[in-house]
Amino acid sequence: MAEYKGIHGTKIQNYTSDPANPILGQVWYNETSQTMKVQAVSTAGSWATGTSINTARMNAPGTGSYTDMMIAGGISGPPLYNTFTNTELWNGSAWTETNDINTARYGTGVAGITTAALIYGGDLYPPYTNAVESWNGTSWTAGTSINTTRGLLSSAGQVYTDCMGFAGYTPGGTTGATEIWNGATWTEVNDLNTTSSRYHAGGTGADTTAALCFGGGPAYQTSSETWNGTCWAATSAMNAVSGLLQTIGNSNTDCLGAGGGGPPGFTKKTEQWNGTSWTEVADIPQFIRQQHCGNNSTTSSGKMVGGQLEGTPGPIDTVYDWLGAGSPTTRTITSS
């Protein structure tokens, strides 16, 4: 009968913490937790701790892929709120500080990739803004303002010249206003149907012809709406009420809503949308809300960046990586 060493080429080793890059099928003993572990394949998706960002923050807009991402702006937590201009780039192994945005803000709309992106609107704490900035891979430049001044808005669009912003909070209250950007002008189109509690909702979509809006605060809800290029229509609701949540995924038929807040408090829940219904999948390791990153990642691999933990006032620099079904994941071996 073949032995483990004969199959994998190594003996089972002892570690004080889990190895950084275990190979698929590797087995080890964790002396700290006193458990046997194996690097296996996830069947339902899982969360793992990733590399921390340099500046702790929440509500930082971000875009890009699992291995090529950018975040910009954000805000600190109480009691002394401070908005950020900091921009950080992720290259698959490290976060690097780069040129700042021109106007410190948080909760903006976002679209594009790390070499060509757009942020629009946002909260300056206070007031709200309609200012737009474009990123060329090196620096930020002021662009054409959106029509409705607002913060904590949602967005959709993989390309920075074909994107949209919707929902949010204005000086007069929540809004369902929807705007489309074609690379030259912002155009008002049909509003969302649910406007009374639509800020910091989830939002995603490949372009201006197909988008999804879900959840939202302050009257936390489960409702979802789909955009067909002309109007919004109600669709299947989420399982749990949630606002101030994070979107992972770039498709209106395949995305995740993770974390957030709602009665009775912060949540660990993650729900996946398949274009028809929402399904609860693996929980986040901590109760967390006020994340705003990951617009162009996918449901097979994405990142939750920063945010706020339940019971703590300030922001965190923690990053959690989402590993979708079929991705490597560490499992504890039990006797049962």
C-alpha positions as CSV (number, residue, x, y, z in Angstrom):
1,M,0.0,0.0,0.0
2,A,1.4,3.4,-1.0
3,E,2.4,5.7,1.8
4,Y,1.7,9.5,2.0
5,K,5.4,10.3,1.4
6,G,5.5,8.1,-1.7
7,I,2.5,9.8,-3.2
8,H,3.3,13.4,-2.3
9,G,7.1,13.3,-1.9
10,T,7.1,14.7,1.7
11,K,6.4,13.6,5.2
12,I,3.6,15.1,7.2
13,Q,5.2,18.1,8.8
14,N,4.5,20.0,12.0
15,Y,3.9,23.8,11.8
16,T,3.2,26.4,14.5
17,S,0.8,28.1,11.9
18,D,-0.6,26.9,8.6
19,P,1.9,27.0,5.7
20,A,1.6,30.1,3.5
21,N,1.3,28.3,0.2
22,P,0.3,24.6,0.7
23,I,0.0,22.4,-2.4
24,L,-3.2,20.6,-3.2
25,G,-3.4,17.4,-1.2
26,Q,-0.7,18.5,1.3
27,V,-1.4,17.3,4.9
28,W,0.2,18.9,8.0
29,Y,-0.2,19.2,11.8
30,N,-0.8,22.6,13.3
31,E,0.8,22.6,16.7
32,T,-0.9,25.7,17.9
33,S,-4.5,24.5,17.2
34,Q,-3.5,20.9,17.7
35,T,-5.3,19.8,14.5
36,M,-4.5,17.9,11.4
37,K,-5.2,19.9,8.2
38,V,-5.3,19.3,4.5
39,Q,-5.3,21.5,1.4
40,A,-8.4,20.4,-0.4
41,V,-10.9,21.7,-3.0
42,S,-13.8,23.8,-1.9
43,T,-17.2,22.7,-3.2
44,A,-19.2,25.7,-2.0
45,G,-16.8,28.5,-1.8
46,S,-14.9,29.9,1.3
47,W,-13.3,32.9,2.8
48,A,-9.6,33.2,3.6
49,T,-7.5,36.0,5.2
50,G,-5.6,37.9,2.5
51,T,-2.8,40.5,2.6
52,S,-3.8,43.7,4.5
53,I,-4.0,47.1,2.9
54,N,-1.6,49.8,4.0
55,T,-4.3,52.3,5.2
56,A,-7.2,51.0,7.3
57,R,-10.4,52.4,6.0
58,M,-14.0,51.7,5.2
59,N,-16.3,52.7,2.3
60,A,-13.4,52.7,-0.1
61,P,-14.4,52.3,-3.7
62,G,-12.4,49.7,-5.6
63,T,-12.3,48.0,-9.0
64,G,-10.3,45.4,-10.9
65,S,-9.7,41.7,-10.6
66,Y,-8.6,39.3,-7.8
67,T,-4.9,39.8,-8.9
68,D,-5.1,43.3,-10.3
69,M,-7.1,45.7,-8.1
70,M,-7.3,49.3,-7.1
71,I,-8.9,51.1,-4.1
72,A,-9.2,54.9,-3.6
73,G,-10.5,57.1,-0.9
74,G,-12.5,55.9,2.1
75,I,-13.1,57.1,5.6
76,S,-11.9,56.4,9.1
77,G,-14.4,55.6,11.9
78,P,-15.7,57.5,15.0
79,P,-15.2,59.4,17.1
80,L,-13.0,61.5,14.7
81,Y,-14.0,60.8,11.1
82,N,-11.4,61.5,8.4
83,T,-11.8,61.1,4.7
84,F,-8.9,59.7,2.6
85,T,-7.3,60.5,-0.7
86,N,-5.0,57.4,-0.6
87,T,-4.9,55.2,-3.6
88,E,-3.5,51.6,-3.4
89,L,-2.8,49.1,-6.1
90,W,-2.8,45.3,-5.7
91,N,-0.6,43.2,-8.0
92,G,-1.5,39.8,-6.8
93,S,1.1,39.8,-4.0
94,A,1.3,43.2,-2.4
95,W,-0.6,46.5,-1.9
96,T,1.4,49.6,-3.1
97,E,0.6,53.3,-2.3
98,T,0.3,55.3,-5.5
99,N,-0.9,58.8,-6.5
100,D,-3.8,60.2,-4.5
101,I,-7.2,61.2,-5.7
102,N,-7.7,65.0,-5.8
103,T,-10.7,65.2,-3.6
104,A,-10.9,63.1,-0.3
105,R,-14.1,61.2,-0.3
106,Y,-15.8,57.8,0.4
107,G,-18.8,55.9,-0.9
108,T,-18.4,56.8,-4.6
109,G,-19.5,55.0,-7.7
110,V,-16.6,53.2,-9.5
111,A,-15.9,51.5,-12.8
112,G,-13.0,50.3,-14.9
113,I,-9.6,48.6,-14.3
114,T,-6.3,49.5,-12.7
115,T,-5.1,51.3,-15.9
116,A,-8.3,53.1,-16.8
117,A,-10.9,53.8,-14.1
118,L,-13.5,56.3,-13.0
119,I,-14.9,57.3,-9.6
120,Y,-18.0,59.5,-9.3
121,G,-20.0,61.2,-6.6
122,G,-19.3,60.4,-3.0
123,D,-19.4,61.8,0.5
124,L,-16.9,64.4,1.7
125,Y,-18.2,64.2,5.2
126,P,-19.8,66.7,4.7
127,P,-21.2,67.5,2.1
128,Y,-22.0,65.2,-0.8
129,T,-20.4,65.8,-4.2
130,N,-21.1,65.3,-7.9
131,A,-17.3,65.5,-8.8
132,V,-15.8,62.9,-11.1
133,E,-12.2,61.8,-11.4
134,S,-10.6,59.5,-14.0
135,W,-7.5,57.3,-13.6
136,N,-5.1,56.7,-16.4
137,G,-2.9,54.2,-14.6
138,T,-0.7,56.9,-13.1
139,S,-2.7,59.9,-11.9
140,W,-6.2,61.2,-11.3
141,T,-7.8,64.0,-13.4
142,A,-11.1,65.8,-12.8
143,G,-13.9,64.9,-15.3
144,T,-17.5,65.7,-16.2
145,S,-19.7,65.9,-13.1
146,I,-22.7,63.6,-12.6
147,N,-26.1,65.3,-12.6
148,T,-27.3,64.3,-9.1
149,T,-25.0,65.2,-6.2
150,R,-24.9,62.2,-3.9
151,G,-22.8,59.8,-1.8
152,L,-23.0,56.1,-0.9
153,L,-24.2,55.3,-4.4
154,S,-24.1,52.0,-6.3
155,S,-22.5,51.4,-9.6
156,A,-22.2,49.0,-12.6
157,G,-19.8,48.8,-15.5
158,Q,-16.5,47.0,-16.3
159,V,-15.4,49.8,-18.7
160,Y,-14.9,53.3,-17.4
161,T,-16.5,54.7,-20.6
162,D,-19.7,52.6,-20.3
163,C,-20.9,52.7,-16.7
164,M,-23.8,53.8,-14.6
165,G,-24.5,55.1,-11.1
166,F,-27.7,54.6,-9.2
167,A,-29.3,55.1,-5.7
168,G,-27.4,56.9,-3.0
169,Y,-28.0,59.7,-0.5
170,T,-28.4,63.3,-1.5
171,P,-28.7,66.5,0.6
172,G,-32.4,65.9,0.5
173,G,-32.5,62.2,1.4
174,T,-32.3,58.9,-0.4
175,T,-32.7,58.8,-4.2
176,G,-33.4,56.3,-6.9
177,A,-31.9,58.4,-9.6
178,T,-30.0,56.5,-12.3
179,E,-27.4,58.0,-14.6
180,I,-25.4,56.5,-17.5
181,W,-22.0,57.6,-18.7
182,N,-20.9,57.1,-22.3
183,G,-17.4,58.5,-22.0
184,A,-18.5,62.0,-22.8
185,T,-21.8,62.8,-20.9
186,W,-23.9,61.7,-18.0
187,T,-27.6,61.1,-18.9
188,E,-30.5,60.7,-16.5
189,V,-32.6,57.6,-17.2
190,N,-35.4,55.9,-15.4
191,D,-35.2,55.7,-11.6
192,L,-35.2,52.7,-9.4
193,N,-38.6,51.6,-8.1
194,T,-37.5,51.4,-4.5
195,T,-36.0,54.7,-3.4
196,S,-36.9,55.2,0.3
197,S,-34.0,53.1,1.6
198,R,-31.6,52.8,-1.4
199,Y,-28.2,53.9,-0.3
200,H,-25.1,51.8,0.1
201,A,-26.9,49.1,-1.7
202,G,-25.2,46.3,-3.7
203,G,-24.7,47.1,-7.3
204,T,-23.1,45.2,-10.3
205,G,-23.3,44.7,-14.0
206,A,-21.1,44.4,-17.0
207,D,-22.3,47.6,-18.7
208,T,-25.2,50.0,-19.1
209,T,-27.5,47.4,-20.6
210,A,-27.7,45.0,-17.7
211,A,-27.3,45.7,-14.0
212,L,-28.5,44.6,-10.5
213,C,-29.2,46.6,-7.4
214,F,-29.9,44.8,-4.1
215,G,-30.3,45.5,-0.4
216,G,-29.6,48.9,1.0
217,G,-30.1,51.1,4.0
218,P,-31.0,52.9,6.3
219,A,-34.3,51.0,6.4
220,Y,-32.4,47.7,5.7
221,Q,-34.2,45.6,3.1
222,T,-33.9,42.4,1.0
223,S,-35.4,43.7,-2.3
224,S,-33.6,43.4,-5.6
225,E,-34.0,45.1,-8.9
226,T,-32.7,44.4,-12.4
227,W,-31.9,46.9,-15.1
228,N,-32.4,46.0,-18.8
229,G,-31.0,49.0,-20.4
230,T,-34.2,51.0,-20.2
231,C,-35.9,50.4,-16.8
232,W,-35.7,48.7,-13.5
233,A,-37.9,45.8,-12.5
234,A,-38.3,43.9,-9.2
235,T,-36.8,40.5,-9.0
236,S,-36.2,37.8,-6.3
237,A,-35.3,39.2,-2.9
238,M,-32.2,38.4,-0.8
239,N,-32.7,36.0,2.1
240,A,-31.5,38.4,4.8
241,V,-31.9,42.2,5.1
242,S,-28.7,44.0,4.5
243,G,-27.2,47.4,3.8
244,L,-23.7,48.8,3.8
245,L,-22.6,45.5,2.1
246,Q,-20.0,44.6,-0.4
247,T,-20.5,43.3,-4.0
248,I,-18.3,40.7,-5.5
249,G,-18.8,39.9,-9.2
250,N,-19.1,41.8,-12.4
251,S,-22.3,40.2,-13.8
252,N,-26.0,40.9,-13.1
253,T,-26.6,37.2,-13.2
254,D,-23.6,36.0,-11.1
255,C,-22.5,37.9,-8.1
256,L,-22.2,37.9,-4.3
257,G,-23.5,40.2,-1.6
258,A,-21.3,39.9,1.5
259,G,-21.4,41.3,5.0
260,G,-23.3,44.5,5.8
261,G,-25.7,45.6,8.5
262,G,-29.3,45.0,9.4
263,P,-31.4,43.9,12.3
264,P,-30.1,42.9,14.8
265,G,-26.7,44.2,13.8
266,F,-23.7,43.5,11.6
267,T,-23.7,40.3,9.6
268,K,-21.3,37.5,8.5
269,K,-23.7,36.3,5.8
270,T,-22.7,35.9,2.1
271,E,-25.3,35.3,-0.5
272,Q,-24.8,34.3,-4.2
273,W,-27.1,35.4,-7.0
274,N,-27.4,33.2,-10.1
275,G,-29.7,35.4,-12.1
276,T,-32.8,33.8,-10.6
277,S,-32.5,33.5,-6.9
278,W,-30.2,34.2,-3.9
279,T,-28.5,31.4,-2.0
280,E,-26.7,31.6,1.3
281,V,-23.1,30.4,1.1
282,A,-20.0,30.5,3.4
283,D,-20.0,33.1,6.1
284,I,-17.3,35.8,6.4
285,P,-15.0,35.0,9.4
286,Q,-16.1,38.2,11.2
287,F,-19.1,40.4,11.6
288,I,-18.3,43.2,9.2
289,R,-19.9,46.0,7.2
290,Q,-19.1,49.2,5.3
291,Q,-17.0,47.6,2.7
292,H,-17.0,49.1,-0.9
293,C,-14.6,47.2,-3.1
294,G,-14.4,44.4,-5.8
295,N,-16.6,45.8,-8.6
296,N,-14.9,43.8,-11.4
297,S,-13.9,40.6,-9.5
298,T,-15.9,37.4,-10.1
299,T,-17.7,34.9,-7.9
300,S,-14.8,32.4,-8.3
301,S,-12.3,34.9,-6.8
302,G,-12.8,38.2,-5.2
303,K,-11.7,40.4,-2.3
304,M,-13.4,42.1,0.6
305,V,-11.2,45.1,1.6
306,G,-11.3,47.0,4.9
307,G,-14.6,47.9,6.6
308,Q,-15.8,48.1,10.2
309,L,-16.1,45.3,12.7
310,E,-19.1,45.0,15.0
311,G,-18.2,46.4,18.5
312,T,-15.3,48.5,17.2
313,P,-15.5,52.1,16.2
314,G,-12.6,52.4,13.8
315,P,-11.9,50.9,10.3
316,I,-9.8,47.8,9.7
317,D,-7.0,47.1,7.2
318,T,-8.1,43.4,6.9
319,V,-8.6,41.8,3.6
320,Y,-10.7,38.6,3.1
321,D,-10.3,36.6,-0.1
322,W,-13.3,34.8,-1.6
323,L,-12.4,31.5,-3.1
324,G,-15.3,30.2,-5.1
325,A,-16.4,26.6,-5.7
326,G,-13.5,24.4,-6.9
327,S,-10.8,26.7,-5.4
328,P,-8.1,25.4,-3.0
329,T,-9.1,25.7,0.7
330,T,-7.6,24.5,4.0
331,R,-9.8,22.0,5.8
332,T,-9.4,20.5,9.3
333,I,-9.3,16.7,9.5
334,T,-11.6,15.3,12.1
335,S,-12.0,11.8,13.4
336,S,-15.7,11.5,12.3
